[in-house]
Amino acid sequence: MPRKKRRYTDQFYAPSPTKGNLFWRRFIPFQIWRFFVLNFKIIKIVVLGHS
């Protein structure tokens, strides 16, 4: 007896990014800011780990 195949519903697929998300992903000043914030967090973790 063959098993029925169920199709994936929309909840199994990733959502499409909004226009706002795409803007912030491509906005270079924001990317530079996030780069420095992330690096500062990493430096803080390293410095606190070595003291």
Residue pairs with C-beta under 8 A, 6 or more apart in sequence:
17 25
24 30
25 31
